[in-house]
Amino acid sequence: MAATPNKPAALSVFSKGLLVENPTLRQMLGLCPTLAVTTAVTNGIGMGVATTFVLVCSGIVVSLLRNAIPSNMRLPAFITVIAGFVTIVMMLVEAYFPDLNAALGIYLPLIVVNCIVLGRAEVFASKHPARDAALDGLGMGVGFTITLVLMSAVREVLGAGTLLGFQVLPDFITPMNVFVMPPGGFAVLGVLIAASVALEMRRRKRAGEPEDDAVATQEDICAACQICDAKEREA
């Protein structure tokens, strides 16, 4: 049985998802909802909180069941667990936040197959104790939420002239509609990725680590997901 992590180790498990292993800016996962729903800050917050809830809860359950699930049934079992918590989220959002439910649309149920959630279940939760799995899910969820909120804020201000529904741009400045369209989403995402790489390079330079590793390669992205490897093992 794995030892219970001390406080520094627990903090490391949580904090890595904020920047060093940010699921969107560093691992390039969850790009579909990231680009689709970030036209308003409320959408970004809603999707981020929903995904974080599913990450934490599914991570705990997968960790607790990790020794009971046959290796060739991992992915179906993980998806079933994740789908259960996504259903809970959908029911809550539909009941208490109907406007948010309409804004998120199909992307709320699609959390079931979000590579961030599936990837953390396969890579981390299925190999670590429940406490670590919860911290990992929380860190990845918060990192994902921060990315969504940053993108949403930039796109809403520049594309609609508002922030959280309140006008922030003066009347003589015309909002640029391109920022609430897909091209604007890609542009903002690219800037955020570049900024995250710059921050990581600065951190590595201060720590005396190789700066070349600050840019995620295809191998790094696949290592963070491993869903394809899991499918091959089950085949």
N, C-alpha and C positions, 0 to 999 in steps of 0.2 A: 504494500500500500504506500502511495506517495506521501511524503511528509507534508504536514501543513505548512504553507509558506509563511515566512516571517513578513513583517510589515514592508521592508524595502522590496522584497520579491513581489508581494501583492500589489504594491504601487506600480512596479514595473509592468506587471501583467495588464493593469488598467491603462497606464499612460501610453503604452506603445501604440494604441489605436488612435490617439489624438493626432499624431504627426508622423512618427517614424514608420508606422505600418498603417497609416490612414487608409481605410478600405477603398476610397474613391481616388484620392489624390496620389497615393503611392502604389496601390495594388490595381487600380483601374477597374474595380468591381462596382456593380450597381449603377452603371452609367445610364441605363435606360430610364429609370425613375428620376435620376439626378437631372437629366436634361429635360424630362417631360413635365415635372411638377413644379419646377423652381421659377415659376413666373410671378409668384407672390410669396411673401415671407410666411404667411399663415399656412400655405401649402407645404413649405419646407419644414416648418416646425411640426406639423401634423404627421407628415411622412416619416420624419426623423424619430419622433417619439414612438410611433407605431412600430417602426423597425427595431428600435432599441428594446421595446417591451418583448417582442418576439425573440430577439437575440438572447436576452437574458433568460427568459423562461424556457425556451427550447434548449439552450445550453445546459441549464441545470438538469432538465429531464434526461437529455441525451447522456450527460455525464453519469447520472445515477443508474442508467440502464446500460452503460457501455459494456459491462461484462455479461449481460443477459442477451444482447442482440447478436445473432450469428453474423459472421463477417460478410457472408454473401447476401445478407438482407439489410445491410446498414442503410443504404440510400433510401429504399422504400420506408424503412422505419423512421429515418430522420424526417423525410417529407411528411409522413403521417403526423409526427409530433409537431412539426412546424405548422402544418395546416390546421391543427387543433387550436393553436394560439392565434393564428391569423383569423380564424373564424370568430374567436372571442373579440379581437380588435375590431373586426368588421361590424359585429353586432353593437359594440359600444359606440363606435363612430357614427353608425347609421342612426342610433337612438338619440344620442346627445349632441352630435355635430353634423346635422344633415347637409349644411352648406359645404363643409369640408369633405364629406363623403362624396358629394357631387363633383367637387373640384378634383379630387384624387382619382375618381373613377375606377377604371380597371387596374390601375397601378397598386391599389390597396390589396386586393386579393393576390396580385402577382408577387407579393412578398414571399409567398410560399416557395417560389422558385428563384428568389433573389440569390445570386451567387455569394453575396456577403454572408447570408444566414446559413446556406448550405455549406459554404466553405468553412465557416467557423465550427460548425457541428462536426464536419469530417476531420479538419486539421487539428482542432484544439479540444473541443468539448468531449469528444470520444476517447481522448487520451489523458485527460486530467481530472482531478477532483472537482466536485460541484462548486466549491468556493472559487477556484480559479476560473472555472467555466463562466460563472456569473460575472466575475470581474472582467474577463476577456470580452464577454458579450456587451457589458456596460461600456467599456472603453471603446470598442468598435462602433457601438451605437452612438455614443456621444461624438466621436470623430466624424461619423457619417452625418449626424445632425448638424454639426458645425459647418460642414461643407455645404449642406443644403441651404442653411440659413444665410451663409455668406453669398452663395450664388443667387438666392432669391432676393436678397436685399439689393444687390447690384442691378439685377435685371428689372426689379420692380421700380427702383428709383429712375434708372436711365430709360426704361421702356414705357413706363406709365406715369412717371413723375410723382409717385406716391410711395409711402412706406407704412406698412400695416394699415393701408386704406386711407391714410392722411396725406394730403398734398404737401410735398416738401420742395418741389422745384417751383420757382417763381413763374408767373404767367408768361413772361417774355421768353422763357426757354421751352422749346417744343420737345417733348419726349421722343426718343428714337424707337419706333415700333420694332425695329429689327432685334432689339434686345429681348423682347418677349416671344420671338420666333426662334426656331431651331438654330439658325446661324449665330444668333446672339448668345444662345446657350453654349455652343461649342467655343465661342470666343472667350467668354467669361471663364469657362472650365479650363481652357488652355492657360489663361493668365494665373489662375489659382494653382494649377499644377506647377507652372514655372516658379511661382512664389514658394511653394512647398519644397521644391528641389533646392532653391536658393537657401532657404532656412536650414534644410538638412545638411547642405554643404558647409554652411557656417558652423553648425553644431559639430560636425565631424572634424572640421579644421581646429576648433577649440579643444576637442578631445584627442587630437592627434591621430585620428582614424583616416583611412584612405577616402579621398573625396570622390573618386570615380564610382564608388558603390552607392553614392547618393541617388543616382538615376536608376530606377527600377527597370530591369531587363525582362524579356518575355519569360525567361526561366524563373525569375523572382515572382512574377504574376501567377504563373502556373503552380509554383510551390505554395503560394498562399491559398490556392483554391483546392487543387487535387481532386476535383470532382471527376475529371476524365480518368484519372488513375483508379479511382474507386469503381467506376463503371467497368474498366478493363479487368479488375480483379474479380468482379461479380460475374463477368461473361463466361 
